[in-house]
Amino acid sequence: MTQRTKIDARGAFCPGPLMELIAALKLIEIGDEVEVWSSDKGSANEIPEWVAKVGHEMGGTEECDGYWSLVVKKAK
Amino acid sequence: MENNSLFILLCSCEHEKVQMAAMIASVAAVSERPVTVFVSMGAVSVFENGLDPAERYRGQAFSNIMKEKKAPDAMELFAQGKMLGDLKMYVCSMALDVMGWDESNLIADLFEGPMGLTRFLDEAEKGQIVTL
């Protein structure tokens, strides 16, 4: 069963949310997910770009009330 | 295979440039690029151990905005780049000599050690240099 770790990075500016995501990815198993909440619009664009570059998978991006929720699946 | 190493030459003590160096270094390092940061000239003073952020970071208007909005701390970004990616930091031997400092004057656990220009330029031939 896929495990999901949640990171509330609201209030942090770029590249803070990205760094918190990466630290969390280091701790989980391949196939598990991290859900990051970010109020920083730049990070909402930056995170999918980083995911594509290094080879993980985006599980989805959702715009919520004042923040974005991004799900990243660890692929390697 | 093309070499994607990144070399950052940081000479400025201005907060804005130190912050930019930290952001470039940390994001590149976690994006699977080997990064080397060479700190020289006035930038060395920014890395003095024991300073609080108000003393460490001095700049122009954007510096004030970053402090007000609590932008990520540059020293923490460098440390995260080292922990999460391939980032190595060196301090210029000439700058240390001119300041009468040794490594004990610098923030602990950030620098691999001193380096001279000859070695830095030799290694940087392999990749891309960014100067701040």
N, CA and C atoms of all chains as a GROMACS GRO file, in nm:
protein
  624
    1MET      N    1   0.085  -0.120   0.000
    1MET     CA    2   0.000   0.000   0.000
    1MET      C    3   0.088   0.126   0.000
    2THR      N    4   0.058   0.220  -0.087
    2THR     CA    5   0.138   0.341  -0.099
    2THR      C    6   0.126   0.428   0.026
    3GLN      N    7   0.241   0.464   0.080
    3GLN     CA    8   0.244   0.554   0.196
    3GLN      C    9   0.260   0.697   0.146
    4ARG      N   10   0.196   0.791   0.213
    4ARG     CA   11   0.207   0.932   0.173
    4ARG      C   12   0.251   1.015   0.294
    5THR      N   13   0.360   1.091   0.272
    5THR     CA   14   0.409   1.185   0.374
    5THR      C   15   0.362   1.324   0.338
    6LYS      N   16   0.310   1.397   0.436
    6LYS     CA   17   0.260   1.533   0.409
    6LYS      C   18   0.355   1.637   0.465
    7ILE      N   19   0.384   1.737   0.382
    7ILE     CA   20   0.474   1.846   0.420
    7ILE      C   21   0.396   1.977   0.406
    8ASP      N   22   0.384   2.052   0.514
    8ASP     CA   23   0.318   2.182   0.507
    8ASP      C   24   0.426   2.289   0.496
    9ALA      N   25   0.453   2.334   0.374
    9ALA     CA   26   0.558   2.434   0.351
    9ALA      C   27   0.497   2.570   0.322
   10ARG      N   28   0.373   2.589   0.363
   10ARG     CA   29   0.308   2.719   0.341
   10ARG      C   30   0.382   2.827   0.421
   11GLY      N   31   0.404   2.939   0.358
   11GLY     CA   32   0.478   3.047   0.423
   11GLY      C   33   0.624   3.049   0.386
   12ALA      N   34   0.675   2.938   0.333
   12ALA     CA   35   0.816   2.932   0.294
   12ALA      C   36   0.830   2.977   0.149
   13PHE      N   37   0.939   3.049   0.123
   13PHE     CA   38   0.966   3.096  -0.013
   13PHE      C   39   1.062   3.003  -0.084
   14CYS      N   40   1.057   3.009  -0.216
   14CYS     CA   41   1.145   2.930  -0.302
   14CYS      C   42   1.292   2.956  -0.263
   15PRO      N   43   1.380   2.853  -0.255
   15PRO     CA   44   1.351   2.712  -0.285
   15PRO      C   45   1.314   2.628  -0.163
   16GLY      N   46   1.263   2.690  -0.056
   16GLY     CA   47   1.229   2.618   0.066
   16GLY      C   48   1.140   2.498   0.044
   17PRO      N   49   1.022   2.514  -0.021
   17PRO     CA   50   0.934   2.398  -0.040
   17PRO      C   51   1.002   2.284  -0.118
   18LEU      N   52   1.082   2.320  -0.218
   18LEU     CA   53   1.154   2.218  -0.296
   18LEU      C   54   1.251   2.142  -0.206
   19MET      N   55   1.324   2.213  -0.123
   19MET     CA   56   1.421   2.149  -0.034
   19MET      C   57   1.351   2.059   0.066
   20GLU      N   58   1.236   2.101   0.117
   20GLU     CA   59   1.162   2.017   0.213
   20GLU      C   60   1.111   1.892   0.143
   21LEU      N   61   1.067   1.908   0.020
   21LEU     CA   62   1.023   1.791  -0.058
   21LEU      C   63   1.138   1.692  -0.075
   22ILE      N   64   1.254   1.743  -0.113
   22ILE     CA   65   1.368   1.654  -0.140
   22ILE      C   66   1.413   1.583  -0.013
   23ALA      N   67   1.414   1.654   0.098
   23ALA     CA   68   1.452   1.591   0.225
   23ALA      C   69   1.355   1.479   0.259
   24ALA      N   70   1.226   1.502   0.233
   24ALA     CA   71   1.125   1.399   0.262
   24ALA      C   72   1.140   1.280   0.168
   25LEU      N   73   1.170   1.306   0.041
   25LEU     CA   74   1.187   1.195  -0.056
   25LEU      C   75   1.302   1.103  -0.017
   26LYS      N   76   1.405   1.160   0.044
   26LYS     CA   77   1.519   1.079   0.085
   26LYS      C   78   1.479   0.975   0.189
   27LEU      N   79   1.373   1.003   0.262
   27LEU     CA   80   1.336   0.918   0.375
   27LEU      C   81   1.232   0.812   0.342
   28ILE      N   82   1.173   0.820   0.223
   28ILE     CA   83   1.065   0.726   0.191
   28ILE      C   84   1.113   0.619   0.093
   29GLU      N   85   1.030   0.518   0.074
   29GLU     CA   86   1.064   0.408  -0.016
   29GLU      C   87   1.017   0.441  -0.158
   30ILE      N   88   1.080   0.377  -0.256
   30ILE     CA   89   1.035   0.390  -0.394
   30ILE      C   90   0.889   0.344  -0.404
   31GLY      N   91   0.809   0.424  -0.472
   31GLY     CA   92   0.667   0.394  -0.485
   31GLY      C   93   0.580   0.471  -0.388
   32ASP      N   94   0.639   0.520  -0.280
   32ASP     CA   95   0.565   0.602  -0.184
   32ASP      C   96   0.563   0.747  -0.231
   33GLU      N   97   0.481   0.829  -0.162
   33GLU     CA   98   0.457   0.965  -0.210
   33GLU      C   99   0.482   1.071  -0.104
   34VAL      N  100   0.509   1.192  -0.151
   34VAL     CA  101   0.513   1.309  -0.064
   34VAL      C  102   0.412   1.409  -0.116
   35GLU      N  103   0.331   1.463  -0.026
   35GLU     CA  104   0.237   1.569  -0.062
   35GLU      C  105   0.287   1.697   0.002
   36VAL      N  106   0.318   1.797  -0.082
   36VAL     CA  107   0.371   1.925  -0.034
   36VAL      C  108   0.266   2.033  -0.050
   37TRP      N  109   0.244   2.110   0.057
   37TRP     CA  110   0.157   2.226   0.049
   37TRP      C  111   0.246   2.349   0.041
   38SER      N  112   0.226   2.430  -0.062
   38SER     CA  113   0.308   2.550  -0.077
   38SER      C  114   0.222   2.670  -0.113
   39SER      N  115   0.244   2.782  -0.043
   39SER     CA  116   0.174   2.906  -0.075
   39SER      C  117   0.255   2.988  -0.176
   40ASP      N  118   0.372   2.937  -0.212
   40ASP     CA  119   0.463   3.008  -0.301
   40ASP      C  120   0.437   2.962  -0.446
   41LYS      N  121   0.387   3.055  -0.529
   41LYS     CA  122   0.351   3.016  -0.665
   41LYS      C  123   0.472   2.969  -0.745
   42GLY      N  124   0.587   3.032  -0.720
   42GLY     CA  125   0.707   2.991  -0.792
   42GLY      C  126   0.740   2.845  -0.767
   43SER      N  127   0.725   2.803  -0.642
   43SER     CA  128   0.753   2.664  -0.608
   43SER      C  129   0.653   2.569  -0.674
   44ALA      N  130   0.530   2.614  -0.692
   44ALA     CA  131   0.429   2.529  -0.755
   44ALA      C  132   0.467   2.499  -0.900
   45ASN      N  133   0.544   2.588  -0.961
   45ASN     CA  134   0.595   2.562  -1.096
   45ASN      C  135   0.728   2.490  -1.092
   46GLU      N  136   0.810   2.526  -0.994
   46GLU     CA  137   0.947   2.472  -0.984
   46GLU      C  138   0.948   2.323  -0.951
   47ILE      N  139   0.859   2.282  -0.863
   47ILE     CA  140   0.862   2.143  -0.818
   47ILE      C  141   0.836   2.046  -0.934
   48PRO      N  142   0.732   2.066  -1.016
   48PRO     CA  143   0.713   1.974  -1.129
   48PRO      C  144   0.832   1.973  -1.225
   49GLU      N  145   0.896   2.087  -1.241
   49GLU     CA  146   1.013   2.092  -1.329
   49GLU      C  147   1.128   2.009  -1.272
   50TRP      N  148   1.148   2.019  -1.141
   50TRP     CA  149   1.254   1.940  -1.076
   50TRP      C  150   1.221   1.790  -1.086
   51VAL      N  151   1.096   1.757  -1.062
   51VAL     CA  152   1.053   1.617  -1.067
   51VAL      C  153   1.081   1.558  -1.205
   52ALA      N  154   1.049   1.635  -1.310
   52ALA     CA  155   1.072   1.587  -1.447
   52ALA      C  156   1.221   1.572  -1.474
   53LYS      N  157   1.298   1.664  -1.423
   53LYS     CA  158   1.443   1.662  -1.450
   53LYS      C  159   1.512   1.541  -1.388
   54VAL      N  160   1.476   1.509  -1.264
   54VAL     CA  161   1.550   1.403  -1.196
   54VAL      C  162   1.483   1.266  -1.208
   55GLY      N  163   1.360   1.261  -1.260
   55GLY     CA  164   1.302   1.130  -1.291
   55GLY      C  165   1.205   1.073  -1.190
   56HIS      N  166   1.147   1.155  -1.104
   56HIS     CA  167   1.036   1.106  -1.021
   56HIS      C  168   0.906   1.128  -1.097
   57GLU      N  169   0.792   1.106  -1.032
   57GLU     CA  170   0.663   1.120  -1.100
   57GLU      C  171   0.573   1.217  -1.028
   58MET      N  172   0.507   1.303  -1.102
   58MET     CA  173   0.409   1.393  -1.042
   58MET      C  174   0.279   1.318  -1.026
   59GLY      N  175   0.224   1.320  -0.907
   59GLY     CA  176   0.096   1.255  -0.882
   59GLY      C  177  -0.020   1.352  -0.898
   60GLY      N  178   0.014   1.481  -0.916
   60GLY     CA  179  -0.093   1.578  -0.935
   60GLY      C  180  -0.064   1.709  -0.866
   61THR      N  181  -0.122   1.815  -0.918
   61THR     CA  182  -0.112   1.948  -0.858
   61THR      C  183  -0.253   2.002  -0.844
   62GLU      N  184  -0.285   2.051  -0.726
   62GLU     CA  185  -0.421   2.104  -0.703
   62GLU      C  186  -0.410   2.242  -0.640
   63GLU      N  187  -0.482   2.337  -0.697
   63GLU     CA  188  -0.484   2.472  -0.639
   63GLU      C  189  -0.593   2.477  -0.534
   64CYS      N  190  -0.552   2.509  -0.411
   64CYS     CA  191  -0.648   2.512  -0.299
   64CYS      C  192  -0.670   2.658  -0.258
   65ASP      N  193  -0.719   2.678  -0.142
   65ASP     CA  194  -0.753   2.813  -0.095
   65ASP      C  195  -0.627   2.881  -0.040
   66GLY      N  196  -0.555   2.951  -0.128
   66GLY     CA  197  -0.435   3.022  -0.083
   66GLY      C  198  -0.307   2.941  -0.089
   67TYR      N  199  -0.315   2.819  -0.142
   67TYR     CA  200  -0.193   2.739  -0.155
   67TYR      C  201  -0.213   2.632  -0.262
   68TRP      N  202  -0.099   2.566  -0.294
   68TRP     CA  203  -0.104   2.456  -0.391
   68TRP      C  204  -0.067   2.326  -0.318
   69SER      N  205  -0.131   2.219  -0.360
   69SER     CA  206  -0.098   2.087  -0.307
   69SER      C  207  -0.035   2.007  -0.422
   70LEU      N  208   0.088   1.963  -0.402
   70LEU     CA  209   0.158   1.888  -0.507
   70LEU      C  210   0.195   1.750  -0.451
   71VAL      N  211   0.164   1.646  -0.529
   71VAL     CA  212   0.196   1.510  -0.488
   71VAL      C  213   0.307   1.457  -0.578
   72VAL      N  214   0.412   1.408  -0.516
   72VAL     CA  215   0.526   1.354  -0.590
   72VAL      C  216   0.547   1.209  -0.548
   73LYS      N  217   0.559   1.122  -0.648
   73LYS     CA  218   0.583   0.980  -0.621
   73LYS      C  219   0.731   0.952  -0.642
   74LYS      N  220   0.793   0.887  -0.546
   74LYS     CA  221   0.935   0.853  -0.557
   74LYS      C  222   0.951   0.739  -0.656
   75ALA      N  223   1.023   0.764  -0.764
   75ALA     CA  224   1.035   0.666  -0.872
   75ALA      C  225   1.171   0.599  -0.880
   76LYS      N  226   1.266   0.650  -0.801
   76LYS     CA  227   1.400   0.589  -0.807
   76LYS      C  228   1.472   0.613  -0.676
   77MET      N  229   3.030   1.225  -2.292
   77MET     CA  230   2.914   1.280  -2.220
   77MET      C  231   2.946   1.422  -2.177
   78GLU      N  232   2.853   1.516  -2.202
   78GLU     CA  233   2.875   1.656  -2.164
   78GLU      C  234   2.884   1.667  -2.014
   79ASN      N  235   2.982   1.748  -1.968
   79ASN     CA  236   3.000   1.767  -1.825
   79ASN      C  237   2.904   1.876  -1.779
   80ASN      N  238   2.824   1.849  -1.676
   80ASN     CA  239   2.728   1.950  -1.630
   80ASN      C  240   2.768   2.009  -1.497
   81SER      N  241   2.899   2.005  -1.465
   81SER     CA  242   2.945   2.063  -1.339
   81SER      C  243   2.926   2.214  -1.338
   82LEU      N  244   2.892   2.265  -1.223
   82LEU     CA  245   2.869   2.408  -1.206
   82LEU      C  246   2.967   2.461  -1.103
   83PHE      N  247   3.032   2.571  -1.136
   83PHE     CA  248   3.128   2.634  -1.046
   83PHE      C  249   3.079   2.775  -1.017
   84ILE      N  250   3.062   2.807  -0.890
   84ILE     CA  251   3.015   2.939  -0.850
   84ILE      C  252   3.127   3.013  -0.782
   85LEU      N  253   3.164   3.127  -0.838
   85LEU     CA  254   3.269   3.212  -0.781
   85LEU      C  255   3.198   3.325  -0.708
   86LEU      N  256   3.200   3.323  -0.577
   86LEU     CA  257   3.129   3.423  -0.496
   86LEU      C  258   3.230   3.518  -0.435
   87CYS      N  259   3.225   3.643  -0.479
   87CYS     CA  260   3.321   3.743  -0.431
   87CYS      C  261   3.253   3.857  -0.354
   88SER      N  262   3.122   3.870  -0.370
   88SER     CA  263   3.052   3.984  -0.311
   88SER      C  264   3.000   3.952  -0.172
   89CYS      N  265   3.005   4.053  -0.085
   89CYS     CA  266   2.950   4.038   0.050
   89CYS      C  267   2.804   4.086   0.056
   90GLU      N  268   2.752   4.131  -0.057
   90GLU     CA  269   2.613   4.180  -0.058
   90GLU      C  270   2.514   4.066  -0.039
   91HIS      N  271   2.419   4.088   0.048
   91HIS     CA  272   2.320   3.986   0.080
   91HIS      C  273   2.253   3.930  -0.044
   92GLU      N  274   2.214   4.019  -0.136
   92GLU     CA  275   2.141   3.972  -0.255
   92GLU      C  276   2.225   3.871  -0.335
   93LYS      N  277   2.356   3.897  -0.346
   93LYS     CA  278   2.440   3.809  -0.426
   93LYS      C  279   2.473   3.680  -0.351
   94VAL      N  280   2.490   3.691  -0.221
   94VAL     CA  281   2.513   3.571  -0.141
   94VAL      C  282   2.389   3.480  -0.148
   95GLN      N  283   2.271   3.543  -0.140
   95GLN     CA  284   2.147   3.466  -0.146
   95GLN      C  285   2.132   3.397  -0.280
   96MET      N  286   2.164   3.471  -0.388
   96MET     CA  287   2.153   3.413  -0.522
   96MET      C  288   2.249   3.296  -0.536
   97ALA      N  289   2.370   3.312  -0.484
   97ALA     CA  290   2.468   3.203  -0.491
   97ALA      C  291   2.417   3.080  -0.416
   98ALA      N  292   2.359   3.102  -0.301
   98ALA     CA  293   2.307   2.991  -0.221
   98ALA      C  294   2.191   2.922  -0.292
   99MET      N  295   2.106   3.001  -0.354
   99MET     CA  296   1.991   2.943  -0.424
   99MET      C  297   2.036   2.863  -0.545
  100ILE      N  298   2.125   2.920  -0.624
  100ILE     CA  299   2.175   2.849  -0.742
  100ILE      C  300   2.247   2.721  -0.699
  101ALA      N  301   2.334   2.734  -0.599
  101ALA     CA  302   2.413   2.619  -0.554
  101ALA      C  303   2.324   2.506  -0.504
  102SER      N  304   2.229   2.540  -0.419
  102SER     CA  305   2.148   2.435  -0.357
  102SER      C  306   2.054   2.370  -0.459
  103VAL      N  307   1.990   2.450  -0.542
  103VAL     CA  308   1.897   2.391  -0.640
  103VAL      C  309   1.973   2.310  -0.745
  104ALA      N  310   2.087   2.359  -0.791
  104ALA     CA  311   2.165   2.282  -0.888
  104ALA      C  312   2.213   2.150  -0.826
  105ALA      N  313   2.258   2.157  -0.701
  105ALA     CA  314   2.310   2.037  -0.636
  105ALA      C  315   2.202   1.930  -0.621
  106VAL      N  316   2.080   1.972  -0.589
  106VAL     CA  317   1.973   1.872  -0.574
  106VAL      C  318   1.912   1.832  -0.707
  107SER      N  319   1.957   1.896  -0.814
  107SER     CA  320   1.911   1.863  -0.949
  107SER      C  321   2.016   1.781  -1.022
  108GLU      N  322   2.098   1.711  -0.945
  108GLU     CA  323   2.196   1.617  -0.998
  108GLU      C  324   2.307   1.683  -1.078
  109ARG      N  325   2.343   1.804  -1.042
  109ARG     CA  326   2.461   1.869  -1.100
  109ARG      C  327   2.566   1.880  -0.990
  110PRO      N  328   2.688   1.836  -1.014
  110PRO     CA  329   2.794   1.860  -0.916
  110PRO      C  330   2.824   2.010  -0.909
  111VAL      N  331   2.831   2.064  -0.789
  111VAL     CA  332   2.850   2.208  -0.771
  111VAL      C  333   2.971   2.233  -0.682
  112THR      N  334   3.053   2.329  -0.723
  112THR     CA  335   3.164   2.376  -0.641
  112THR      C  336   3.145   2.526  -0.620
  113VAL      N  337   3.150   2.569  -0.496
  113VAL     CA  338   3.142   2.712  -0.464
  113VAL      C  339   3.277   2.756  -0.411
  114PHE      N  340   3.332   2.859  -0.472
  114PHE     CA  341   3.461   2.914  -0.432
  114PHE      C  342   3.433   3.052  -0.376
  115VAL      N  343   3.458   3.071  -0.248
  115VAL     CA  344   3.426   3.197  -0.180
  115VAL      C  345   3.553   3.278  -0.163
  116SER      N  346   3.552   3.400  -0.214
  116SER     CA  347   3.672   3.482  -0.207
  116SER      C  348   3.637   3.628  -0.180
  117MET      N  349   3.738   3.710  -0.171
  117MET     CA  350   3.727   3.855  -0.151
  117MET      C  351   3.634   3.884  -0.032
  118GLY      N  352   3.552   3.987  -0.046
  118GLY     CA  353   3.467   4.030   0.065
  118GLY      C  354   3.362   3.927   0.107
  119ALA      N  355   3.332   3.832   0.018
  119ALA     CA  356   3.232   3.731   0.052
  119ALA      C  357   3.274   3.645   0.171
  120VAL      N  358   3.405   3.632   0.192
  120VAL     CA  359   3.453   3.547   0.302
  120VAL      C  360   3.398   3.596   0.437
  121SER      N  361   3.387   3.728   0.452
  121SER     CA  362   3.340   3.783   0.580
  121SER      C  363   3.198   3.742   0.613
  122VAL      N  364   3.119   3.710   0.511
  122VAL     CA  365   2.979   3.672   0.533
  122VAL      C  366   2.971   3.537   0.605
  123PHE      N  367   3.075   3.457   0.591
  123PHE     CA  368   3.076   3.321   0.645
  123PHE      C  369   3.142   3.312   0.782
  124GLU      N  370   3.163   3.427   0.847
  124GLU     CA  371   3.223   3.425   0.978
  124GLU      C  372   3.132   3.354   1.078
  125ASN      N  373   3.191   3.270   1.161
  125ASN     CA  374   3.106   3.198   1.257
  125ASN      C  375   3.061   3.291   1.369
  126GLY      N  376   2.946   3.259   1.426
  126GLY     CA  377   2.898   3.334   1.541
  126GLY      C  378   2.818   3.460   1.511
  127LEU      N  379   2.795   3.492   1.383
  127LEU     CA  380   2.719   3.613   1.353
  127LEU      C  381   2.569   3.585   1.356
  128ASP      N  382   2.491   3.682   1.400
  128ASP     CA  383   2.346   3.664   1.384
  128ASP      C  384   2.307   3.723   1.247
  129PRO      N  385   2.191   3.684   1.195
  129PRO     CA  386   2.155   3.724   1.058
  129PRO      C  387   2.161   3.875   1.034
  130ALA      N  388   2.128   3.956   1.132
  130ALA     CA  389   2.130   4.101   1.111
  130ALA      C  390   2.272   4.150   1.083
  131GLU      N  391   2.372   4.083   1.146
  131GLU     CA  392   2.511   4.122   1.122
  131GLU      C  393   2.563   4.059   0.993
  132ARG      N  394   2.516   3.937   0.964
  132ARG     CA  395   2.572   3.861   0.852
  132ARG      C  396   2.529   3.918   0.717
  133TYR      N  397   2.402   3.958   0.708
  133TYR     CA  398   2.346   3.992   0.578
  133TYR      C  399   2.320   4.142   0.569
  134ARG      N  400   2.398   4.206   0.483
  134ARG     CA  401   2.380   4.350   0.459
  134ARG      C  402   2.371   4.373   0.310
  135GLY      N  403   2.269   4.448   0.270
  135GLY     CA  404   2.252   4.471   0.126
  135GLY      C  405   2.169   4.594   0.100
  136GLN      N  406   2.097   4.588  -0.009
  136GLN     CA  407   2.016   4.702  -0.054
  136GLN      C  408   1.868   4.675  -0.021
  137ALA      N  409   1.780   4.738  -0.097
  137ALA     CA  410   1.636   4.730  -0.066
  137ALA      C  411   1.584   4.586  -0.066
  138PHE      N  412   1.633   4.506  -0.163
  138PHE     CA  413   1.582   4.369  -0.172
  138PHE      C  414   1.624   4.286  -0.051
  139SER      N  415   1.740   4.318   0.004
  139SER     CA  416   1.785   4.252   0.125
  139SER      C  417   1.685   4.275   0.239
  140ASN      N  418   1.638   4.398   0.250
  140ASN     CA  419   1.541   4.430   0.355
  140ASN      C  420   1.411   4.354   0.336
  141ILE      N  421   1.368   4.341   0.210
  141ILE     CA  422   1.245   4.266   0.182
  141ILE      C  423   1.264   4.119   0.218
  142MET      N  424   1.380   4.064   0.182
  142MET     CA  425   1.405   3.922   0.214
  142MET      C  426   1.402   3.899   0.365
  143LYS      N  427   1.460   3.992   0.439
  143LYS     CA  428   1.460   3.976   0.586
  143LYS      C  429   1.319   3.988   0.641
  144GLU      N  430   1.245   4.085   0.588
  144GLU     CA  431   1.108   4.109   0.635
  144GLU      C  432   1.019   3.987   0.608
  145LYS      N  433   1.035   3.930   0.488
  145LYS     CA  434   0.951   3.817   0.448
  145LYS      C  435   1.010   3.682   0.491
  146LYS      N  436   1.121   3.685   0.559
  146LYS     CA  437   1.188   3.564   0.609
  146LYS      C  438   1.219   3.466   0.496
  147ALA      N  439   1.286   3.515   0.396
  147ALA     CA  440   1.334   3.428   0.287
  147ALA      C  441   1.430   3.324   0.347
  148PRO      N  442   1.442   3.208   0.282
  148PRO     CA  443   1.532   3.104   0.336
  148PRO      C  444   1.672   3.160   0.362
  149ASP      N  445   1.730   3.121   0.474
  149ASP     CA  446   1.864   3.168   0.511
  149ASP      C  447   1.969   3.110   0.417
  150ALA      N  448   2.058   3.195   0.366
  150ALA     CA  449   2.157   3.151   0.267
  150ALA      C  450   2.248   3.042   0.323
  151MET      N  451   2.291   3.056   0.446
  151MET     CA  452   2.380   2.955   0.504
  151MET      C  453   2.309   2.820   0.517
  152GLU      N  454   2.181   2.824   0.549
  152GLU     CA  455   2.104   2.699   0.557
  152GLU      C  456   2.086   2.638   0.419
  153LEU      N  457   2.070   2.722   0.316
  153LEU     CA  458   2.057   2.669   0.180
  153LEU      C  459   2.186   2.599   0.137
  154PHE      N  460   2.301   2.661   0.168
  154PHE     CA  461   2.428   2.595   0.135
  154PHE      C  462   2.436   2.460   0.208
  155ALA      N  463   2.399   2.459   0.334
  155ALA     CA  464   2.406   2.336   0.412
  155ALA      C  465   2.311   2.229   0.356
  156GLN      N  466   2.194   2.273   0.312
  156GLN     CA  467   2.098   2.177   0.253
  156GLN      C  468   2.152   2.122   0.121
  157GLY      N  469   2.217   2.207   0.043
  157GLY     CA  470   2.277   2.161  -0.082
  157GLY      C  471   2.382   2.055  -0.058
  158LYS      N  472   2.461   2.073   0.050
  158LYS     CA  473   2.564   1.974   0.084
  158LYS      C  474   2.499   1.843   0.130
  159MET      N  475   2.392   1.855   0.208
  159MET     CA  476   2.329   1.737   0.266
  159MET      C  477   2.248   1.659   0.161
  160LEU      N  478   2.182   1.730   0.073
  160LEU     CA  479   2.088   1.664  -0.018
  160LEU      C  480   2.143   1.644  -0.159
  161GLY      N  481   2.255   1.706  -0.189
  161GLY     CA  482   2.309   1.695  -0.325
  161GLY      C  483   2.462   1.695  -0.322
  162ASP      N  484   2.521   1.714  -0.442
  162ASP     CA  485   2.666   1.712  -0.455
  162ASP      C  486   2.716   1.856  -0.457
  163LEU      N  487   2.737   1.912  -0.340
  163LEU     CA  488   2.785   2.050  -0.329
  163LEU      C  489   2.908   2.054  -0.242
  164LYS      N  490   3.013   2.116  -0.292
  164LYS     CA  491   3.135   2.134  -0.214
  164LYS      C  492   3.169   2.282  -0.210
  165MET      N  493   3.210   2.329  -0.094
  165MET     CA  494   3.245   2.470  -0.078
  165MET      C  495   3.390   2.484  -0.036
  166TYR      N  496   3.457   2.580  -0.098
  166TYR     CA  497   3.597   2.608  -0.067
  166TYR      C  498   3.613   2.757  -0.041
  167VAL      N  499   3.709   2.789   0.046
  167VAL     CA  500   3.738   2.929   0.073
  167VAL      C  501   3.874   2.962   0.012
  168CYS      N  502   3.884   3.078  -0.044
  168CYS     CA  503   4.007   3.123  -0.110
  168CYS      C  504   4.121   3.138  -0.010
  169SER      N  505   4.234   3.072  -0.035
  169SER     CA  506   4.347   3.080   0.058
  169SER      C  507   4.401   3.222   0.069
  170MET      N  508   4.403   3.293  -0.042
  170MET     CA  509   4.455   3.430  -0.042
  170MET      C  510   4.368   3.518   0.048
  171ALA      N  511   4.238   3.503   0.037
  171ALA     CA  512   4.147   3.586   0.118
  171ALA      C  513   4.165   3.556   0.266
  172LEU      N  514   4.182   3.430   0.300
  172LEU     CA  515   4.206   3.394   0.441
  172LEU      C  516   4.335   3.459   0.490
  173ASP      N  517   4.439   3.452   0.407
  173ASP     CA  518   4.568   3.509   0.447
  173ASP      C  519   4.557   3.661   0.468
  174VAL      N  520   4.491   3.729   0.376
  174VAL     CA  521   4.477   3.875   0.385
  174VAL      C  522   4.400   3.915   0.511
  175MET      N  523   4.299   3.834   0.545
  175MET     CA  524   4.218   3.866   0.662
  175MET      C  525   4.282   3.818   0.792
  176GLY      N  526   4.389   3.738   0.780
  176GLY     CA  527   4.452   3.684   0.900
  176GLY      C  528   4.366   3.579   0.967
  177TRP      N  529   4.281   3.513   0.887
  177TRP     CA  530   4.191   3.411   0.940
  177TRP      C  531   4.245   3.272   0.911
  178ASP      N  532   4.186   3.175   0.985
  178ASP     CA  533   4.199   3.035   0.944
  178ASP      C  534   4.058   2.976   0.945
  179GLU      N  535   4.050   2.845   0.919
  179GLU     CA  536   3.918   2.784   0.903
  179GLU      C  537   3.832   2.795   1.028
  180SER      N  538   3.896   2.812   1.143
  180SER     CA  539   3.818   2.821   1.267
  180SER      C  540   3.736   2.950   1.274
  181ASN      N  541   3.769   3.048   1.189
  181ASN     CA  542   3.690   3.172   1.187
  181ASN      C  543   3.561   3.156   1.108
  182LEU      N  544   3.548   3.047   1.033
  182LEU     CA  545   3.435   3.028   0.943
  182LEU      C  546   3.328   2.939   1.005
  183ILE      N  547   3.207   2.950   0.952
  183ILE     CA  548   3.098   2.863   0.996
  183ILE      C  549   3.144   2.718   0.986
  184ALA      N  550   3.120   2.641   1.092
  184ALA     CA  551   3.166   2.503   1.096
  184ALA      C  552   3.090   2.415   0.997
  185ASP      N  553   3.161   2.313   0.946
  185ASP     CA  554   3.099   2.207   0.866
  185ASP      C  555   3.040   2.252   0.734
  186LEU      N  556   3.086   2.367   0.683
  186LEU     CA  557   3.035   2.412   0.553
  186LEU      C  558   3.141   2.396   0.444
  187PHE      N  559   3.266   2.424   0.480
  187PHE     CA  560   3.374   2.425   0.382
  187PHE      C  561   3.455   2.296   0.386
  188GLU      N  562   3.495   2.252   0.264
  188GLU     CA  563   3.587   2.139   0.256
  188GLU      C  564   3.725   2.184   0.303
  189GLY      N  565   3.756   2.310   0.278
  189GLY     CA  566   3.885   2.363   0.318
  189GLY      C  567   3.924   2.479   0.228
  190PRO      N  568   4.049   2.528   0.241
  190PRO     CA  569   4.094   2.634   0.154
  190PRO      C  570   4.132   2.579   0.016
  191MET      N  571   4.131   2.669  -0.081
  191MET     CA  572   4.170   2.632  -0.216
  191MET      C  573   4.236   2.752  -0.280
  192GLY      N  574   4.331   2.728  -0.370
  192GLY     CA  575   4.394   2.838  -0.442
  192GLY      C  576   4.331   2.853  -0.580
  193LEU      N  577   4.360   2.966  -0.642
  193LEU     CA  578   4.302   2.996  -0.773
  193LEU      C  579   4.344   2.896  -0.880
  194THR      N  580   4.470   2.853  -0.874
  194THR     CA  581   4.519   2.762  -0.979
  194THR      C  582   4.433   2.638  -0.984
  195ARG      N  583   4.409   2.580  -0.869
  195ARG     CA  584   4.328   2.458  -0.864
  195ARG      C  585   4.184   2.485  -0.905
  196PHE      N  586   4.129   2.599  -0.856
  196PHE     CA  587   3.991   2.631  -0.891
  196PHE      C  588   3.976   2.646  -1.043
  197LEU      N  589   4.065   2.722  -1.106
  197LEU     CA  590   4.055   2.744  -1.251
  197LEU      C  591   4.075   2.614  -1.327
  198ASP      N  592   4.163   2.530  -1.277
  198ASP     CA  593   4.187   2.402  -1.343
  198ASP      C  594   4.062   2.315  -1.340
  199GLU      N  595   4.001   2.308  -1.224
  199GLU     CA  596   3.880   2.225  -1.212
  199GLU      C  597   3.763   2.286  -1.288
  200ALA      N  598   3.753   2.419  -1.287
  200ALA     CA  599   3.641   2.486  -1.351
  200ALA      C  600   3.646   2.478  -1.503
  201GLU      N  601   3.760   2.440  -1.558
  201GLU     CA  602   3.769   2.424  -1.705
  201GLU      C  603   3.669   2.320  -1.752
  202LYS      N  604   3.634   2.229  -1.662
  202LYS     CA  605   3.547   2.118  -1.701
  202LYS      C  606   3.401   2.160  -1.716
  203GLY      N  607   3.361   2.271  -1.654
  203GLY     CA  608   3.218   2.300  -1.648
  203GLY      C  609   3.185   2.446  -1.673
  204GLN      N  610   3.077   2.489  -1.609
  204GLN     CA  611   3.024   2.624  -1.629
  204GLN      C  612   3.052   2.708  -1.505
  205ILE      N  613   3.101   2.833  -1.526
  205ILE     CA  614   3.130   2.922  -1.412
  205ILE      C  615   3.024   3.032  -1.404
  206VAL      N  616   2.975   3.054  -1.283
  206VAL     CA  617   2.886   3.167  -1.255
  206VAL      C  618   2.958   3.254  -1.154
  207THR      N  619   2.965   3.384  -1.178
  207THR     CA  620   3.036   3.475  -1.088
  207THR      C  621   2.941   3.574  -1.023
  208LEU      N  622   2.950   3.586  -0.891
  208LEU     CA  623   2.863   3.680  -0.819
  208LEU      C  624   2.947   3.764  -0.722
   0.00000   0.00000   0.00000
